[in-house]
Structures are given as structure tokens and as C-alpha cells.
């Protein structure tokens, strides 16, 4: 019985870790201004204003 409980706890921790990593990656990808994402890494202020 103890082995079953330990196994379930380990699986729960792995699932929790996976959810945390997935959430972190999704928020990192979604963060920021959409115009900055469309224009690339270092857009000029003029390019941002033109796109808006």
C-alpha cells in the first residue's frame, strides 16, 4: 500500500511540474506587445507606429 501511495505522489509531482512548465512557456510566448512580436526582435519606434 505504501508503494502505491509513493508512486501516486511521484506521478502527481510530475504532472504538476509539467503543468507549471507549460503555463510558464505559454505566458512567456504571450507576453508583450503584439506589434513587437509581428515586427521581430528589435523594431524601431517608427515601424511600431506605422503598424499600429
mmCIF entry with sequence, helices, sheets and N, C-alpha, C, O atoms, coordinates in Angstrom:
data_MODEL
# 
_entry.id   MODEL 
# 
_entity.id                         1 
_entity.type                       polymer 
_entity.pdbx_number_of_molecules   1 
# 
_entity_poly.entity_id                      1 
_entity_poly.type                           'polypeptide(L)' 
_entity_poly.nstd_linkage                   no 
_entity_poly.nstd_monomer                   no 
_entity_poly.pdbx_seq_one_letter_code       
;(UNK)(UNK)(UNK)(UNK)(UNK)(UNK)(UNK)(UNK)(UNK)(UNK)(UNK)(UNK)(UNK)(UNK)(UNK)(UNK)
(UNK)(UNK)(UNK)(UNK)(UNK)(UNK)(UNK)(UNK)(UNK)(UNK)(UNK)(UNK)(UNK)(UNK)(UNK)(UNK)
(UNK)(UNK)(UNK)(UNK)(UNK)(UNK)(UNK)(UNK)(UNK)(UNK)(UNK)(UNK)(UNK)(UNK)(UNK)(UNK)
(UNK)(UNK)(UNK)(UNK)
;
_entity_poly.pdbx_seq_one_letter_code_can   XXXXXXXXXXXXXXXXXXXXXXXXXXXXXXXXXXXXXXXXXXXXXXXXXXXX 
_entity_poly.pdbx_strand_id                 A 
# 
loop_
_entity_poly_seq.entity_id 
_entity_poly_seq.num 
_entity_poly_seq.mon_id 
_entity_poly_seq.hetero 
1 1  UNK n 
1 2  UNK n 
1 3  UNK n 
1 4  UNK n 
1 5  UNK n 
1 6  UNK n 
1 7  UNK n 
1 8  UNK n 
1 9  UNK n 
1 10 UNK n 
1 11 UNK n 
1 12 UNK n 
1 13 UNK n 
1 14 UNK n 
1 15 UNK n 
1 16 UNK n 
1 17 UNK n 
1 18 UNK n 
1 19 UNK n 
1 20 UNK n 
1 21 UNK n 
1 22 UNK n 
1 23 UNK n 
1 24 UNK n 
1 25 UNK n 
1 26 UNK n 
1 27 UNK n 
1 28 UNK n 
1 29 UNK n 
1 30 UNK n 
1 31 UNK n 
1 32 UNK n 
1 33 UNK n 
1 34 UNK n 
1 35 UNK n 
1 36 UNK n 
1 37 UNK n 
1 38 UNK n 
1 39 UNK n 
1 40 UNK n 
1 41 UNK n 
1 42 UNK n 
1 43 UNK n 
1 44 UNK n 
1 45 UNK n 
1 46 UNK n 
1 47 UNK n 
1 48 UNK n 
1 49 UNK n 
1 50 UNK n 
1 51 UNK n 
1 52 UNK n 
# 
_struct_asym.id          A 
_struct_asym.entity_id   1 
# 
loop_
_struct_conf.conf_type_id 
_struct_conf.id 
_struct_conf.pdbx_PDB_helix_id 
_struct_conf.beg_label_comp_id 
_struct_conf.beg_label_asym_id 
_struct_conf.beg_label_seq_id 
_struct_conf.pdbx_beg_PDB_ins_code 
_struct_conf.end_label_comp_id 
_struct_conf.end_label_asym_id 
_struct_conf.end_label_seq_id 
_struct_conf.pdbx_end_PDB_ins_code 
_struct_conf.beg_auth_comp_id 
_struct_conf.beg_auth_asym_id 
_struct_conf.beg_auth_seq_id 
_struct_conf.end_auth_comp_id 
_struct_conf.end_auth_asym_id 
_struct_conf.end_auth_seq_id 
_struct_conf.pdbx_PDB_helix_class 
_struct_conf.details 
_struct_conf.pdbx_PDB_helix_length 
HELX_P HELX_P1 AA1 UNK A 2  ? UNK A 30 ? UNK A 2  UNK A 30 1 ? 29 
HELX_P HELX_P2 AA2 UNK A 34 ? UNK A 39 ? UNK A 34 UNK A 39 1 ? 6  
HELX_P HELX_P3 AA3 UNK A 45 ? UNK A 51 ? UNK A 45 UNK A 51 1 ? 7  
# 
_struct_conf_type.id          HELX_P 
_struct_conf_type.criteria    ? 
_struct_conf_type.reference   ? 
# 
loop_
_atom_site.group_PDB 
_atom_site.id 
_atom_site.type_symbol 
_atom_site.label_atom_id 
_atom_site.label_alt_id 
_atom_site.label_comp_id 
_atom_site.label_asym_id 
_atom_site.label_entity_id 
_atom_site.label_seq_id 
_atom_site.pdbx_PDB_ins_code 
_atom_site.Cartn_x 
_atom_site.Cartn_y 
_atom_site.Cartn_z 
_atom_site.occupancy 
_atom_site.B_iso_or_equiv 
_atom_site.pdbx_formal_charge 
_atom_site.auth_seq_id 
_atom_site.auth_comp_id 
_atom_site.auth_asym_id 
_atom_site.auth_atom_id 
_atom_site.pdbx_PDB_model_num 
ATOM 1   N N  . UNK A 1 1  ? 0.815  -1.193 0.000   1.00 0.00 ? 1  UNK A N  1 
ATOM 2   C CA . UNK A 1 1  ? 0.000  0.000  0.000   1.00 0.00 ? 1  UNK A CA 1 
ATOM 3   C C  . UNK A 1 1  ? 0.861  1.260  0.000   1.00 0.00 ? 1  UNK A C  1 
ATOM 4   O O  . UNK A 1 1  ? 0.540  2.245  -0.665  1.00 0.00 ? 1  UNK A O  1 
ATOM 5   N N  . UNK A 1 2  ? 1.957  1.214  0.755   1.00 0.00 ? 2  UNK A N  1 
ATOM 6   C CA . UNK A 1 2  ? 2.861  2.356  0.818   1.00 0.00 ? 2  UNK A CA 1 
ATOM 7   C C  . UNK A 1 2  ? 3.484  2.619  -0.551  1.00 0.00 ? 2  UNK A C  1 
ATOM 8   O O  . UNK A 1 2  ? 3.658  3.768  -0.958  1.00 0.00 ? 2  UNK A O  1 
ATOM 9   N N  . UNK A 1 3  ? 3.811  1.556  -1.240  1.00 0.00 ? 3  UNK A N  1 
ATOM 10  C CA . UNK A 1 3  ? 4.401  1.697  -2.583  1.00 0.00 ? 3  UNK A CA 1 
ATOM 11  C C  . UNK A 1 3  ? 3.418  2.386  -3.536  1.00 0.00 ? 3  UNK A C  1 
ATOM 12  O O  . UNK A 1 3  ? 3.826  3.218  -4.347  1.00 0.00 ? 3  UNK A O  1 
ATOM 13  N N  . UNK A 1 4  ? 2.159  2.055  -3.447  1.00 0.00 ? 4  UNK A N  1 
ATOM 14  C CA . UNK A 1 4  ? 1.119  2.668  -4.279  1.00 0.00 ? 4  UNK A CA 1 
ATOM 15  C C  . UNK A 1 4  ? 1.013  4.169  -3.993  1.00 0.00 ? 4  UNK A C  1 
ATOM 16  O O  . UNK A 1 4  ? 0.916  4.975  -4.918  1.00 0.00 ? 4  UNK A O  1 
ATOM 17  N N  . UNK A 1 5  ? 1.030  4.535  -2.727  1.00 0.00 ? 5  UNK A N  1 
ATOM 18  C CA . UNK A 1 5  ? 0.909  5.939  -2.336  1.00 0.00 ? 5  UNK A CA 1 
ATOM 19  C C  . UNK A 1 5  ? 2.125  6.731  -2.819  1.00 0.00 ? 5  UNK A C  1 
ATOM 20  O O  . UNK A 1 5  ? 1.981  7.843  -3.327  1.00 0.00 ? 5  UNK A O  1 
ATOM 21  N N  . UNK A 1 6  ? 3.299  6.171  -2.664  1.00 0.00 ? 6  UNK A N  1 
ATOM 22  C CA . UNK A 1 6  ? 4.517  6.850  -3.119  1.00 0.00 ? 6  UNK A CA 1 
ATOM 23  C C  . UNK A 1 6  ? 4.480  7.028  -4.627  1.00 0.00 ? 6  UNK A C  1 
ATOM 24  O O  . UNK A 1 6  ? 4.823  8.098  -5.129  1.00 0.00 ? 6  UNK A O  1 
ATOM 25  N N  . UNK A 1 7  ? 4.073  6.007  -5.352  1.00 0.00 ? 7  UNK A N  1 
ATOM 26  C CA . UNK A 1 7  ? 4.002  6.088  -6.814  1.00 0.00 ? 7  UNK A CA 1 
ATOM 27  C C  . UNK A 1 7  ? 3.008  7.172  -7.244  1.00 0.00 ? 7  UNK A C  1 
ATOM 28  O O  . UNK A 1 7  ? 3.294  7.949  -8.155  1.00 0.00 ? 7  UNK A O  1 
ATOM 29  N N  . UNK A 1 8  ? 1.864  7.224  -6.600  1.00 0.00 ? 8  UNK A N  1 
ATOM 30  C CA . UNK A 1 8  ? 0.861  8.248  -6.935  1.00 0.00 ? 8  UNK A CA 1 
ATOM 31  C C  . UNK A 1 8  ? 1.384  9.649  -6.634  1.00 0.00 ? 8  UNK A C  1 
ATOM 32  O O  . UNK A 1 8  ? 1.125  10.579 -7.399  1.00 0.00 ? 8  UNK A O  1 
ATOM 33  N N  . UNK A 1 9  ? 2.108  9.814  -5.545  1.00 0.00 ? 9  UNK A N  1 
ATOM 34  C CA . UNK A 1 9  ? 2.683  11.120 -5.213  1.00 0.00 ? 9  UNK A CA 1 
ATOM 35  C C  . UNK A 1 9  ? 3.729  11.545 -6.242  1.00 0.00 ? 9  UNK A C  1 
ATOM 36  O O  . UNK A 1 9  ? 3.785  12.713 -6.626  1.00 0.00 ? 9  UNK A O  1 
ATOM 37  N N  . UNK A 1 10 ? 4.542  10.617 -6.681  1.00 0.00 ? 10 UNK A N  1 
ATOM 38  C CA . UNK A 1 10 ? 5.556  10.926 -7.694  1.00 0.00 ? 10 UNK A CA 1 
ATOM 39  C C  . UNK A 1 10 ? 4.878  11.310 -9.002  1.00 0.00 ? 10 UNK A C  1 
ATOM 40  O O  . UNK A 1 10 ? 5.283  12.284 -9.636  1.00 0.00 ? 10 UNK A O  1 
ATOM 41  N N  . UNK A 1 11 ? 3.873  10.581 -9.414  1.00 0.00 ? 11 UNK A N  1 
ATOM 42  C CA . UNK A 1 11 ? 3.140  10.932 -10.634 1.00 0.00 ? 11 UNK A CA 1 
ATOM 43  C C  . UNK A 1 11 ? 2.470  12.294 -10.509 1.00 0.00 ? 11 UNK A C  1 
ATOM 44  O O  . UNK A 1 11 ? 2.450  13.068 -11.466 1.00 0.00 ? 11 UNK A O  1 
ATOM 45  N N  . UNK A 1 12 ? 1.925  12.587 -9.341  1.00 0.00 ? 12 UNK A N  1 
ATOM 46  C CA . UNK A 1 12 ? 1.289  13.883 -9.121  1.00 0.00 ? 12 UNK A CA 1 
ATOM 47  C C  . UNK A 1 12 ? 2.302  15.013 -9.231  1.00 0.00 ? 12 UNK A C  1 
ATOM 48  O O  . UNK A 1 12 ? 2.007  16.053 -9.819  1.00 0.00 ? 12 UNK A O  1 
ATOM 49  N N  . UNK A 1 13 ? 3.490  14.820 -8.673  1.00 0.00 ? 13 UNK A N  1 
ATOM 50  C CA . UNK A 1 13 ? 4.536  15.837 -8.775  1.00 0.00 ? 13 UNK A CA 1 
ATOM 51  C C  . UNK A 1 13 ? 4.976  16.042 -10.215 1.00 0.00 ? 13 UNK A C  1 
ATOM 52  O O  . UNK A 1 13 ? 5.219  17.175 -10.630 1.00 0.00 ? 13 UNK A O  1 
ATOM 53  N N  . UNK A 1 14 ? 5.081  14.962 -10.982 1.00 0.00 ? 14 UNK A N  1 
ATOM 54  C CA . UNK A 1 14 ? 5.473  15.080 -12.385 1.00 0.00 ? 14 UNK A CA 1 
ATOM 55  C C  . UNK A 1 14 ? 4.414  15.835 -13.194 1.00 0.00 ? 14 UNK A C  1 
ATOM 56  O O  . UNK A 1 14 ? 4.747  16.664 -14.040 1.00 0.00 ? 14 UNK A O  1 
ATOM 57  N N  . UNK A 1 15 ? 3.161  15.549 -12.932 1.00 0.00 ? 15 UNK A N  1 
ATOM 58  C CA . UNK A 1 15 ? 2.079  16.252 -13.625 1.00 0.00 ? 15 UNK A CA 1 
ATOM 59  C C  . UNK A 1 15 ? 2.079  17.723 -13.235 1.00 0.00 ? 15 UNK A C  1 
ATOM 60  O O  . UNK A 1 15 ? 1.908  18.586 -14.096 1.00 0.00 ? 15 UNK A O  1 
ATOM 61  N N  . UNK A 1 16 ? 2.265  18.022 -11.967 1.00 0.00 ? 16 UNK A N  1 
ATOM 62  C CA . UNK A 1 16 ? 2.322  19.404 -11.509 1.00 0.00 ? 16 UNK A CA 1 
ATOM 63  C C  . UNK A 1 16 ? 3.491  20.139 -12.161 1.00 0.00 ? 16 UNK A C  1 
ATOM 64  O O  . UNK A 1 16 ? 3.337  21.282 -12.591 1.00 0.00 ? 16 UNK A O  1 
ATOM 65  N N  . UNK A 1 17 ? 4.634  19.510 -12.239 1.00 0.00 ? 17 UNK A N  1 
ATOM 66  C CA . UNK A 1 17 ? 5.796  20.113 -12.898 1.00 0.00 ? 17 UNK A CA 1 
ATOM 67  C C  . UNK A 1 17 ? 5.509  20.381 -14.370 1.00 0.00 ? 17 UNK A C  1 
ATOM 68  O O  . UNK A 1 17 ? 5.863  21.439 -14.890 1.00 0.00 ? 17 UNK A O  1 
ATOM 69  N N  . UNK A 1 18 ? 4.878  19.439 -15.036 1.00 0.00 ? 18 UNK A N  1 
ATOM 70  C CA . UNK A 1 18 ? 4.533  19.623 -16.444 1.00 0.00 ? 18 UNK A CA 1 
ATOM 71  C C  . UNK A 1 18 ? 3.572  20.769 -16.662 1.00 0.00 ? 18 UNK A C  1 
ATOM 72  O O  . UNK A 1 18 ? 3.731  21.544 -17.605 1.00 0.00 ? 18 UNK A O  1 
ATOM 73  N N  . UNK A 1 19 ? 2.573  20.886 -15.799 1.00 0.00 ? 19 UNK A N  1 
ATOM 74  C CA . UNK A 1 19 ? 1.611  21.985 -15.904 1.00 0.00 ? 19 UNK A CA 1 
ATOM 75  C C  . UNK A 1 19 ? 2.297  23.320 -15.659 1.00 0.00 ? 19 UNK A C  1 
ATOM 76  O O  . UNK A 1 19 ? 2.022  24.292 -16.363 1.00 0.00 ? 19 UNK A O  1 
ATOM 77  N N  . UNK A 1 20 ? 3.179  23.383 -14.680 1.00 0.00 ? 20 UNK A N  1 
ATOM 78  C CA . UNK A 1 20 ? 3.897  24.619 -14.396 1.00 0.00 ? 20 UNK A CA 1 
ATOM 79  C C  . UNK A 1 20 ? 4.779  25.039 -15.565 1.00 0.00 ? 20 UNK A C  1 
ATOM 80  O O  . UNK A 1 20 ? 4.807  26.215 -15.929 1.00 0.00 ? 20 UNK A O  1 
ATOM 81  N N  . UNK A 1 21 ? 5.492  24.097 -16.151 1.00 0.00 ? 21 UNK A N  1 
ATOM 82  C CA . UNK A 1 21 ? 6.360  24.412 -17.295 1.00 0.00 ? 21 UNK A CA 1 
ATOM 83  C C  . UNK A 1 21 ? 5.520  24.867 -18.481 1.00 0.00 ? 21 UNK A C  1 
ATOM 84  O O  . UNK A 1 21 ? 5.866  25.844 -19.146 1.00 0.00 ? 21 UNK A O  1 
ATOM 85  N N  . UNK A 1 22 ? 4.436  24.179 -18.750 1.00 0.00 ? 22 UNK A N  1 
ATOM 86  C CA . UNK A 1 22 ? 3.575  24.552 -19.867 1.00 0.00 ? 22 UNK A CA 1 
ATOM 87  C C  . UNK A 1 22 ? 2.983  25.947 -19.661 1.00 0.00 ? 22 UNK A C  1 
ATOM 88  O O  . UNK A 1 22 ? 2.935  26.742 -20.599 1.00 0.00 ? 22 UNK A O  1 
ATOM 89  N N  . UNK A 1 23 ? 2.538  26.243 -18.457 1.00 0.00 ? 23 UNK A N  1 
ATOM 90  C CA . UNK A 1 23 ? 1.985  27.561 -18.159 1.00 0.00 ? 23 UNK A CA 1 
ATOM 91  C C  . UNK A 1 23 ? 3.054  28.639 -18.304 1.00 0.00 ? 23 UNK A C  1 
ATOM 92  O O  . UNK A 1 23 ? 2.786  29.700 -18.868 1.00 0.00 ? 23 UNK A O  1 
ATOM 93  N N  . UNK A 1 24 ? 4.240  28.386 -17.810 1.00 0.00 ? 24 UNK A N  1 
ATOM 94  C CA . UNK A 1 24 ? 5.328  29.343 -17.920 1.00 0.00 ? 24 UNK A CA 1 
ATOM 95  C C  . UNK A 1 24 ? 5.653  29.635 -19.375 1.00 0.00 ? 24 UNK A C  1 
ATOM 96  O O  . UNK A 1 24 ? 5.807  30.796 -19.755 1.00 0.00 ? 24 UNK A O  1 
ATOM 97  N N  . UNK A 1 25 ? 5.758  28.600 -20.192 1.00 0.00 ? 25 UNK A N  1 
ATOM 98  C CA . UNK A 1 25 ? 6.076  28.777 -21.610 1.00 0.00 ? 25 UNK A CA 1 
ATOM 99  C C  . UNK A 1 25 ? 4.972  29.549 -22.317 1.00 0.00 ? 25 UNK A C  1 
ATOM 100 O O  . UNK A 1 25 ? 5.261  30.419 -23.139 1.00 0.00 ? 25 UNK A O  1 
ATOM 101 N N  . UNK A 1 26 ? 3.730  29.251 -22.019 1.00 0.00 ? 26 UNK A N  1 
ATOM 102 C CA . UNK A 1 26 ? 2.616  29.951 -22.667 1.00 0.00 ? 26 UNK A CA 1 
ATOM 103 C C  . UNK A 1 26 ? 2.611  31.436 -22.299 1.00 0.00 ? 26 UNK A C  1 
ATOM 104 O O  . UNK A 1 26 ? 2.366  32.281 -23.160 1.00 0.00 ? 26 UNK A O  1 
ATOM 105 N N  . UNK A 1 27 ? 2.875  31.762 -21.040 1.00 0.00 ? 27 UNK A N  1 
ATOM 106 C CA . UNK A 1 27 ? 2.897  33.162 -20.645 1.00 0.00 ? 27 UNK A CA 1 
ATOM 107 C C  . UNK A 1 27 ? 4.106  33.894 -21.225 1.00 0.00 ? 27 UNK A C  1 
ATOM 108 O O  . UNK A 1 27 ? 4.009  35.078 -21.547 1.00 0.00 ? 27 UNK A O  1 
ATOM 109 N N  . UNK A 1 28 ? 5.231  33.217 -21.361 1.00 0.00 ? 28 UNK A N  1 
ATOM 110 C CA . UNK A 1 28 ? 6.401  33.849 -21.968 1.00 0.00 ? 28 UNK A CA 1 
ATOM 111 C C  . UNK A 1 28 ? 6.156  34.145 -23.442 1.00 0.00 ? 28 UNK A C  1 
ATOM 112 O O  . UNK A 1 28 ? 6.604  35.174 -23.950 1.00 0.00 ? 28 UNK A O  1 
ATOM 113 N N  . UNK A 1 29 ? 5.457  33.263 -24.125 1.00 0.00 ? 29 UNK A N  1 
ATOM 114 C CA . UNK A 1 29 ? 5.182  33.467 -25.541 1.00 0.00 ? 29 UNK A CA 1 
ATOM 115 C C  . UNK A 1 29 ? 4.128  34.551 -25.748 1.00 0.00 ? 29 UNK A C  1 
ATOM 116 O O  . UNK A 1 29 ? 4.172  35.264 -26.750 1.00 0.00 ? 29 UNK A O  1 
ATOM 117 N N  . UNK A 1 30 ? 3.190  34.685 -24.827 1.00 0.00 ? 30 UNK A N  1 
ATOM 118 C CA . UNK A 1 30 ? 2.087  35.620 -24.990 1.00 0.00 ? 30 UNK A CA 1 
ATOM 119 C C  . UNK A 1 30 ? 2.409  37.009 -24.443 1.00 0.00 ? 30 UNK A C  1 
ATOM 120 O O  . UNK A 1 30 ? 1.664  37.955 -24.699 1.00 0.00 ? 30 UNK A O  1 
ATOM 121 N N  . UNK A 1 31 ? 3.492  37.148 -23.703 1.00 0.00 ? 31 UNK A N  1 
ATOM 122 C CA . UNK A 1 31 ? 3.798  38.428 -23.070 1.00 0.00 ? 31 UNK A CA 1 
ATOM 123 C C  . UNK A 1 31 ? 4.261  39.453 -24.099 1.00 0.00 ? 31 UNK A C  1 
ATOM 124 O O  . UNK A 1 31 ? 4.856  39.109 -25.120 1.00 0.00 ? 31 UNK A O  1 
ATOM 125 N N  . UNK A 1 32 ? 3.977  40.701 -23.809 1.00 0.00 ? 32 UNK A N  1 
ATOM 126 C CA . UNK A 1 32 ? 4.468  41.777 -24.645 1.00 0.00 ? 32 UNK A CA 1 
ATOM 127 C C  . UNK A 1 32 ? 3.433  42.329 -25.597 1.00 0.00 ? 32 UNK A C  1 
ATOM 128 O O  . UNK A 1 32 ? 2.271  41.921 -25.599 1.00 0.00 ? 32 UNK A O  1 
ATOM 129 N N  . UNK A 1 33 ? 3.882  43.259 -26.398 1.00 0.00 ? 33 UNK A N  1 
ATOM 130 C CA . UNK A 1 33 ? 3.047  43.944 -27.368 1.00 0.00 ? 33 UNK A CA 1 
ATOM 131 C C  . UNK A 1 33 ? 2.956  43.098 -28.644 1.00 0.00 ? 33 UNK A C  1 
ATOM 132 O O  . UNK A 1 33 ? 3.985  42.648 -29.147 1.00 0.00 ? 33 UNK A O  1 
ATOM 133 N N  . UNK A 1 34 ? 1.765  42.874 -29.171 1.00 0.00 ? 34 UNK A N  1 
ATOM 134 C CA . UNK A 1 34 ? 1.639  42.082 -30.396 1.00 0.00 ? 34 UNK A CA 1 
ATOM 135 C C  . UNK A 1 34 ? 2.378  42.697 -31.585 1.00 0.00 ? 34 UNK A C  1 
ATOM 136 O O  . UNK A 1 34 ? 2.866  41.974 -32.455 1.00 0.00 ? 34 UNK A O  1 
ATOM 137 N N  . UNK A 1 35 ? 2.460  44.022 -31.626 1.00 0.00 ? 35 UNK A N  1 
ATOM 138 C CA . UNK A 1 35 ? 3.190  44.642 -32.744 1.00 0.00 ? 35 UNK A CA 1 
ATOM 139 C C  . UNK A 1 35 ? 4.676  44.319 -32.664 1.00 0.00 ? 35 UNK A C  1 
ATOM 140 O O  . UNK A 1 35 ? 5.329  44.135 -33.691 1.00 0.00 ? 35 UNK A O  1 
ATOM 141 N N  . UNK A 1 36 ? 5.205  44.249 -31.461 1.00 0.00 ? 36 UNK A N  1 
ATOM 142 C CA . UNK A 1 36 ? 6.607  43.865 -31.303 1.00 0.00 ? 36 UNK A CA 1 
ATOM 143 C C  . UNK A 1 36 ? 6.850  42.443 -31.757 1.00 0.00 ? 36 UNK A C  1 
ATOM 144 O O  . UNK A 1 36 ? 7.908  42.134 -32.305 1.00 0.00 ? 36 UNK A O  1 
ATOM 145 N N  . UNK A 1 37 ? 5.885  41.583 -31.535 1.00 0.00 ? 37 UNK A N  1 
ATOM 146 C CA . UNK A 1 37 ? 6.005  40.195 -31.971 1.00 0.00 ? 37 UNK A CA 1 
ATOM 147 C C  . UNK A 1 37 ? 5.967  40.102 -33.492 1.00 0.00 ? 37 UNK A C  1 
ATOM 148 O O  . UNK A 1 37 ? 6.718  39.332 -34.092 1.00 0.00 ? 37 UNK A O  1 
ATOM 149 N N  . UNK A 1 38 ? 5.102  40.878 -34.103 1.00 0.00 ? 38 UNK A N  1 
ATOM 150 C CA . UNK A 1 38 ? 4.986  40.843 -35.561 1.00 0.00 ? 38 UNK A CA 1 
ATOM 151 C C  . UNK A 1 38 ? 6.215  41.418 -36.255 1.00 0.00 ? 38 UNK A C  1 
ATOM 152 O O  . UNK A 1 38 ? 6.608  40.944 -37.320 1.00 0.00 ? 38 UNK A O  1 
ATOM 153 N N  . UNK A 1 39 ? 6.821  42.439 -35.654 1.00 0.00 ? 39 UNK A N  1 
ATOM 154 C CA . UNK A 1 39 ? 7.935  43.127 -36.301 1.00 0.00 ? 39 UNK A CA 1 
ATOM 155 C C  . UNK A 1 39 ? 9.291  42.508 -36.000 1.00 0.00 ? 39 UNK A C  1 
ATOM 156 O O  . UNK A 1 39 ? 10.279 42.880 -36.633 1.00 0.00 ? 39 UNK A O  1 
ATOM 157 N N  . UNK A 1 40 ? 9.369  41.604 -35.084 1.00 0.00 ? 40 UNK A N  1 
ATOM 158 C CA . UNK A 1 40 ? 10.644 40.954 -34.808 1.00 0.00 ? 40 UNK A CA 1 
ATOM 159 C C  . UNK A 1 40 ? 11.232 41.381 -33.476 1.00 0.00 ? 40 UNK A C  1 
ATOM 160 O O  . UNK A 1 40 ? 10.540 41.924 -32.615 1.00 0.00 ? 40 UNK A O  1 
ATOM 161 N N  . UNK A 1 41 ? 12.513 41.124 -33.329 1.00 0.00 ? 41 UNK A N  1 
ATOM 162 C CA . UNK A 1 41 ? 13.159 41.305 -32.038 1.00 0.00 ? 41 UNK A CA 1 
ATOM 163 C C  . UNK A 1 41 ? 13.441 42.764 -31.689 1.00 0.00 ? 41 UNK A C  1 
ATOM 164 O O  . UNK A 1 41 ? 13.216 43.169 -30.549 1.00 0.00 ? 41 UNK A O  1 
ATOM 165 N N  . UNK A 1 42 ? 13.919 43.551 -32.624 1.00 0.00 ? 42 UNK A N  1 
ATOM 166 C CA . UNK A 1 42 ? 14.295 44.943 -32.342 1.00 0.00 ? 42 UNK A CA 1 
ATOM 167 C C  . UNK A 1 42 ? 13.628 45.903 -33.330 1.00 0.00 ? 42 UNK A C  1 
ATOM 168 O O  . UNK A 1 42 ? 14.307 46.448 -34.200 1.00 0.00 ? 42 UNK A O  1 
ATOM 169 N N  . UNK A 1 43 ? 12.329 46.118 -33.216 1.00 0.00 ? 43 UNK A N  1 
ATOM 170 C CA . UNK A 1 43 ? 11.677 47.049 -34.141 1.00 0.00 ? 43 UNK A CA 1 
ATOM 171 C C  . UNK A 1 43 ? 11.976 48.499 -33.760 1.00 0.00 ? 43 UNK A C  1 
ATOM 172 O O  . UNK A 1 43 ? 12.157 48.815 -32.584 1.00 0.00 ? 43 UNK A O  1 
ATOM 173 N N  . UNK A 1 44 ? 12.025 49.360 -34.744 1.00 0.00 ? 44 UNK A N  1 
ATOM 174 C CA . UNK A 1 44 ? 12.212 50.784 -34.476 1.00 0.00 ? 44 UNK A CA 1 
ATOM 175 C C  . UNK A 1 44 ? 10.874 51.371 -34.039 1.00 0.00 ? 44 UNK A C  1 
ATOM 176 O O  . UNK A 1 44 ? 9.821  50.846 -34.400 1.00 0.00 ? 44 UNK A O  1 
ATOM 177 N N  . UNK A 1 45 ? 10.903 52.441 -33.275 1.00 0.00 ? 45 UNK A N  1 
ATOM 178 C CA . UNK A 1 45 ? 9.644  53.072 -32.859 1.00 0.00 ? 45 UNK A CA 1 
ATOM 179 C C  . UNK A 1 45 ? 8.785  53.515 -34.049 1.00 0.00 ? 45 UNK A C  1 
ATOM 180 O O  . UNK A 1 45 ? 7.556  53.485 -33.979 1.00 0.00 ? 45 UNK A O  1 
ATOM 181 N N  . UNK A 1 46 ? 9.427  53.916 -35.121 1.00 0.00 ? 46 UNK A N  1 
ATOM 182 C CA . UNK A 1 46 ? 8.684  54.336 -36.316 1.00 0.00 ? 46 UNK A CA 1 
ATOM 183 C C  . UNK A 1 46 ? 7.953  53.139 -36.935 1.00 0.00 ? 46 UNK A C  1 
ATOM 184 O O  . UNK A 1 46 ? 6.807  53.271 -37.366 1.00 0.00 ? 46 UNK A O  1 
ATOM 185 N N  . UNK A 1 47 ? 8.598  51.990 -36.981 1.00 0.00 ? 47 UNK A N  1 
ATOM 186 C CA . UNK A 1 47 ? 7.950  50.792 -37.518 1.00 0.00 ? 47 UNK A CA 1 
ATOM 187 C C  . UNK A 1 47 ? 6.741  50.388 -36.672 1.00 0.00 ? 47 UNK A C  1 
ATOM 188 O O  . UNK A 1 47 ? 5.708  49.985 -37.207 1.00 0.00 ? 47 UNK A O  1 
ATOM 189 N N  . UNK A 1 48 ? 6.878  50.498 -35.355 1.00 0.00 ? 48 UNK A N  1 
ATOM 190 C CA . UNK A 1 48 ? 5.770  50.149 -34.450 1.00 0.00 ? 48 UNK A CA 1 
ATOM 191 C C  . UNK A 1 48 ? 4.591  51.082 -34.691 1.00 0.00 ? 48 UNK A C  1 
ATOM 192 O O  . UNK A 1 48 ? 3.448  50.634 -34.781 1.00 0.00 ? 48 UNK A O  1 
ATOM 193 N N  . UNK A 1 49 ? 4.865  52.372 -34.797 1.00 0.00 ? 49 UNK A N  1 
ATOM 194 C CA . UNK A 1 49 ? 3.780  53.337 -35.037 1.00 0.00 ? 49 UNK A CA 1 
ATOM 195 C C  . UNK A 1 49 ? 3.127  53.112 -36.386 1.00 0.00 ? 49 UNK A C  1 
ATOM 196 O O  . UNK A 1 49 ? 1.907  53.223 -36.508 1.00 0.00 ? 49 UNK A O  1 
ATOM 197 N N  . UNK A 1 50 ? 3.910  52.800 -37.393 1.00 0.00 ? 50 UNK A N  1 
ATOM 198 C CA . UNK A 1 50 ? 3.357  52.532 -38.737 1.00 0.00 ? 50 UNK A CA 1 
ATOM 199 C C  . UNK A 1 50 ? 2.439  51.316 -38.720 1.00 0.00 ? 50 UNK A C  1 
ATOM 200 O O  . UNK A 1 50 ? 1.394  51.325 -39.370 1.00 0.00 ? 50 UNK A O  1 
ATOM 201 N N  . UNK A 1 51 ? 2.808  50.285 -37.995 1.00 0.00 ? 51 UNK A N  1 
ATOM 202 C CA . UNK A 1 51 ? 1.990  49.081 -37.929 1.00 0.00 ? 51 UNK A CA 1 
ATOM 203 C C  . UNK A 1 51 ? 0.698  49.324 -37.154 1.00 0.00 ? 51 UNK A C  1 
ATOM 204 O O  . UNK A 1 51 ? -0.364 48.819 -37.517 1.00 0.00 ? 51 UNK A O  1 
ATOM 205 N N  . UNK A 1 52 ? 0.806  50.108 -36.079 1.00 0.00 ? 52 UNK A N  1 
ATOM 206 C CA . UNK A 1 52 ? -0.393 50.400 -35.283 1.00 0.00 ? 52 UNK A CA 1 
ATOM 207 C C  . UNK A 1 52 ? -1.359 51.234 -36.090 1.00 0.00 ? 52 UNK A C  1 
ATOM 208 O O  . UNK A 1 52 ? -2.432 51.586 -35.598 1.00 0.00 ? 52 UNK A O  1 
# 
